Amino acid sequence: MSLNIKNEETCRLASELAQLTGETMTGAITVALRERLEREKRERDAEALIQEMKDIAGRLAVLPPYTPRYGAPLPTDFSSTDHGDLLYDEWGLPK
């Protein structure tokens, strides 16, 4: 199989990379393409995961608050810090 590159900049970059790394031009191009391909796949996988998470978050956002133990919605004005004054002193230690 062959690849005929007719772009001066591409040839210059491949030659420079090969000289810096001590590889052949073919080796330098192969490594560069492999690294770029892996990077592109990772980015696309990450983008797909982010979109999937956004889709899930969108579906969850329309659900009412739910407590698994009792199945009743939490009061909308409930805060996890509400119990703090009752149980802890000003230093955060139990009363």
N, C-alpha and C positions, 0 to 999 in steps of 0.2 A: 504494500500500500504506500502511496506517496502523497505528499502535500506540497504544493508549489506556492510559495509565498512571494507575491510580487509587490510588496510594499516596503519601501526603503526604511521607514521608521520601525516597522515590525522586525525587519532583519537586523537593524542596528540594536534595538532593544534586546533581541534574543542573543546576539553576539556579546553584548555588554554583560548580560546576566550570566552567560556561559563562562566568560572570563572571570567574573567575580566569584562564581561558585566552583570553578574548576570542572564543570560538567561539559559535555558536548552540547552543541546547540539543540540537538534533538532531546537530550536529557533535560536541559533547562526548560525547554518548551513543554515537555511532558509534565514535569513537576509543577510548573506554573499553571498549566491547564487543570491539572488534578486539584491543586489547592483552590483555584477559583471555582471549580465545579463543586467541591465540598462546601465552600463558603456560601455559594448560591443556594445549594440544597438546604443548608442549615437555616439561612434567612427565610426561605420559603416555608420550611417546617415551622419556624417560629411565628411567622405571619399567620399560618393556618391555625396554630395553637391559640394565638391571641384572638383571632376571629371566632374560634370555637368558644373560647372563654367569654367573649363579649356576647355571643348568642345565648349562652347559658345564663349569664348575668341578666340579660334582657328578659328571659323567661322567668327568672326568679324574682325580678323586680315587681312583677305584677301580682305576685302571690302575697296574701296577708301574712303578717308576722305569725309565727307558729312556735309553740313550745312542744317538743316531742313528747314530754312526759304527760302533759295534760291535754294537749291538742287545742288549747285555747289561745287566742291571740294575746300577745303582750300589750299592756296599755301603751298608747303612743307616747305618753309623757314619762315613761319608765326610763330610768338611767341606772347603769350599774354602779354609779357613785352614790346613789340615794342611801345605801346602807352604810356608807363610810362613816358618817357622823355618829351612827348608833354603835358601831362595833370597834372603831379605832380612835385613838387620841390624836393630838395635833402632830405627833411624830410618826404616825402610821403604825403604831404598835397596838395590839389588842387591848381593850379596856378591861 
